[in-house]
Amino acid sequence: FSVPCSAILSSYLLGERLNLLGKLGCLLSLVGSTVMVIHAPEDEEVTTLEEMTSKLKEPGFLAYAATLLALCFLLIFFLAPRYGQSNILVYLTICSVIGAFSVSSVKGLGIAIKGFFAGQPVLQHPLTWILVITLVASITTQINYLNKSLDIFNTSLVFPIYYVLFTTIVITTSIILFKEWVTMTVVDIIGTVCGFLTIILGVFLLHAFKDMDVSLGNLPQVLQNEEPAPVTRDDKNILIEVDNSSIAPEDKPKVFMLYT
């Protein structure tokens, strides 16, 4: 609900425009999210911190995490100072990339909290504190750069793009870390991909036509065909027409060509 809620609330509270196409985009985002939830894979059963540790130590996830960290440092220290004020994707990509670590940390801390109430010595496990530090650092970074983006760009533009980028990173992280798509059927895979594409289409409608004044009241005028623009011709075309015409009307302006 983050896409339609942010768009609707920003239109009422911040005075930002939400036209008919934007409302259709919000509806498509809800439809796509519903389709994704219906066909989403079930979480792989991970019940202990030892199992979570073994998954975090897998070479595939370590390579993936190192790639995300390198991309994040590149964006923060090189691209953000140069292009952050003019390109909306810089700050939002930082938030989305860091979101992969926050989601993984929340998953691990959920296992630790369940183990704590079950009487397990989770506080003595080093992974618990590593996850806490990672979660605090990632959330702080996300809030910082998200607020920077909101200070510069339109709210109804920031949240949809952030939603698409964040969801893409989270899905990719789940595939690599928990291997949730291994047991999915072809129908569920197609449904999940179609749902995600529907969300992207809704976000595109919400963003691409946000400055157009389109509503149910003026929709017939918007769809009405405009009068064809008059064709402008230069002097060369006029000279050619006069030269090729066999019979020129008397009232037609005459063109004289002087040779020297």
C-alpha positions in Angstrom: 0.0 0.0 0.0 3.0 2.3 0.1 2.6 3.5 -3.6 -1.1 4.5 -3.5 -1.0 5.7 0.1 2.0 8.0 -0.6 0.4 9.3 -3.8 -3.0 9.9 -2.3 -1.8 11.5 1.0 0.7 13.7 -0.9 -2.2 15.0 -3.0 -4.2 16.0 0.0 -1.6 17.0 2.5 1.2 18.4 0.3 -1.0 19.8 -2.5 0.6 17.6 -5.2 -1.4 16.7 -8.3 -2.9 13.2 -8.7 -4.8 13.0 -12.0 -6.9 10.2 -13.5 -3.9 8.3 -14.9 -2.2 8.5 -11.5 -5.3 7.0 -9.9 -5.2 4.2 -12.4 -1.6 3.7 -11.7 -2.3 3.3 -8.0 -5.0 0.8 -8.8 -2.7 -1.2 -11.0 -0.1 -1.2 -8.2 -2.6 -2.7 -5.8 -3.7 -5.3 -8.4 -0.1 -6.3 -9.2 0.7 -6.6 -5.5 -2.3 -8.8 -4.9 -1.2 -11.1 -7.8 2.3 -11.2 -6.4 1.0 -12.2 -2.9 -1.2 -14.9 -4.4 1.7 -16.5 -6.3 4.5 -15.6 -4.0 6.8 -18.5 -2.8 6.7 -19.7 0.7 9.6 -18.9 3.0 12.1 -21.7 3.5 12.0 -23.0 7.0 14.8 -21.4 9.0 14.3 -21.8 12.7 17.7 -21.4 14.4 20.5 -18.9 14.2 22.9 -21.7 13.2 20.9 -22.3 10.1 20.8 -18.6 9.4 24.5 -18.4 9.8 25.1 -21.2 7.4 23.0 -19.5 4.8 24.8 -16.2 5.3 28.1 -17.9 4.8 27.2 -19.5 1.4 29.6 -18.3 -1.4 26.7 -17.1 -3.6 25.3 -14.8 -0.9 28.7 -13.5 0.1 29.5 -12.6 -3.5 26.1 -10.9 -3.8 26.5 -9.0 -0.6 30.0 -7.8 -1.6 28.7 -6.6 -4.9 25.9 -4.6 -3.2 28.4 -3.1 -0.7 30.7 -2.1 -3.5 27.8 -0.5 -5.4 26.6 1.3 -2.3 30.0 2.8 -1.6 30.3 3.9 -5.2 27.0 5.6 -5.1 27.6 7.3 -1.7 31.1 8.5 -2.2 31.3 9.1 -5.9 27.9 9.5 -7.6 25.8 11.1 -4.8 28.0 14.2 -4.4 28.0 14.8 -8.2 24.5 13.7 -9.4 22.4 13.3 -6.3 20.8 16.7 -6.6 19.8 16.2 -10.2 19.1 12.5 -10.7 16.4 10.9 -8.6 17.8 7.4 -9.1 21.0 8.0 -7.1 19.6 8.4 -3.6 16.8 5.9 -4.2 19.2 3.3 -5.4 21.3 3.7 -2.2 18.1 3.2 -0.2 17.1 0.1 -2.2 20.6 -1.5 -2.1 20.8 -1.0 1.7 17.3 -2.4 2.0 18.7 -5.9 1.1 20.7 -5.9 4.3 17.8 -4.5 6.4 15.4 -7.2 5.2 18.0 -10.0 5.8 18.7 -8.6 9.3 15.0 -8.4 10.2 14.6 -12.0 9.1 17.5 -13.1 11.3 16.3 -11.0 14.3 12.8 -12.5 14.0 14.4 -16.0 14.4 16.5 -14.7 17.4 13.4 -13.2 19.1 11.5 -16.5 18.7 14.5 -18.3 20.1 14.7 -15.9 23.0 11.2 -16.6 24.1 11.8 -20.3 23.7 14.6 -20.1 26.2 17.5 -20.4 23.8 20.8 -18.5 24.5 20.5 -16.2 21.6 22.1 -13.2 23.4 25.3 -15.1 23.6 25.3 -15.8 19.8 27.5 -13.3 17.9 25.1 -13.3 14.9 22.4 -11.6 17.0 24.5 -8.5 17.7 25.9 -8.5 14.1 22.3 -8.4 12.8 21.3 -5.6 15.3 24.2 -3.4 14.2 23.5 -4.1 10.5 19.8 -3.3 10.9 20.5 0.0 12.8 23.1 1.1 10.2 21.0 0.1 7.2 17.8 1.8 8.5 19.7 4.9 9.4 21.2 5.1 6.0 17.9 4.5 4.3 16.1 7.2 6.2 18.9 9.7 5.6 19.0 9.3 1.8 15.2 8.9 1.5 14.7 12.2 3.3 17.3 13.8 1.0 15.4 12.6 -2.0 12.1 13.8 -0.6 13.6 17.3 0.0 14.5 17.6 -3.6 12.0 15.6 -5.7 8.2 15.2 -5.7 6.8 12.8 -3.1 4.4 11.1 -5.6 7.5 10.4 -7.7 9.9 9.3 -5.0 7.9 6.5 -3.4 6.8 4.7 -6.6 10.4 4.5 -7.9 11.7 3.6 -4.5 9.1 0.9 -4.3 10.0 -0.7 -7.6 13.8 -0.6 -6.9 13.4 -1.8 -3.3 11.1 -4.7 -4.3 13.5 -5.8 -7.1 16.4 -5.9 -4.6 14.4 -7.8 -2.0 13.2 -10.4 -4.5 16.7 -10.9 -5.7 18.0 -11.2 -2.1 15.3 -13.8 -1.2 16.2 -15.8 -4.3 19.9 -15.9 -3.4 19.7 -16.2 0.4 16.6 -18.4 1.0 16.2 -20.0 -2.4 12.5 -19.4 -2.3 11.9 -19.9 -6.0 13.3 -23.4 -6.1 10.0 -25.1 -5.2 7.8 -22.8 -7.2 5.7 -24.1 -10.1 5.8 -22.5 -13.6 2.3 -20.9 -13.0 3.5 -19.3 -9.8 6.6 -18.0 -11.4 4.6 -16.5 -14.3 2.1 -15.0 -11.9 4.8 -13.4 -9.8 6.5 -11.9 -12.8 3.3 -10.6 -14.2 2.3 -9.1 -10.9 5.6 -7.3 -10.7 5.3 -6.0 -14.2 1.8 -4.8 -13.5 3.2 -2.8 -10.5 5.9 -1.3 -12.8 3.2 -0.3 -15.3 1.1 1.3 -12.6 4.2 3.2 -11.3 4.9 4.3 -14.9 1.4 5.7 -15.3 1.7 7.4 -11.9 5.0 9.1 -12.9 5.0 9.7 -16.6 1.7 11.6 -16.9 1.7 13.3 -13.5 1.8 16.8 -15.0 -1.1 16.2 -17.4 -4.5 17.7 -16.4 -6.6 14.5 -17.1 -9.8 13.9 -15.2 -13.2 12.3 -15.9 -14.6 15.8 -16.6 -12.2 16.9 -19.3 -11.5 13.4 -20.7 -13.6 14.0 -23.9 -11.7 17.2 -24.6 -8.3 15.4 -24.1 -9.3 12.6 -26.4 -10.7 14.9 -29.1 -8.7 15.1 -32.2 -6.9 18.4 -32.6 -7.1 20.4 -35.8 -4.2 19.7 -38.1 -1.5 22.3 -37.9 -1.0 24.5 -41.0 1.8 23.4 -43.3 4.5 26.0 -43.7 6.5 26.1 -46.9 9.6 28.0 -47.7 10.2 30.2 -50.7 11.9 27.4 -52.6 8.8 25.3 -52.7 6.7 28.2 -53.8 9.0 28.9 -56.7 8.9 25.3 -57.8 5.1 25.3 -57.7 4.9 28.5 -59.8 7.4 27.3 -62.2 5.7 23.9 -62.7 2.2 25.3 -63.0 1.0 25.5 -66.7 -1.9 27.9 -66.1 -1.6 30.3 -63.2 -4.7 32.2 -62.0 -4.7 35.9 -62.5 -5.2 36.6 -58.9 -2.3 34.4 -57.8 0.8 36.3 -56.7 3.4 36.3 -59.4 7.0 35.5 -58.5 9.8 37.1 -60.6 13.4 35.6 -60.7 16.2 38.0 -61.6 19.4 36.6 -63.2 22.6 38.6 -63.2 
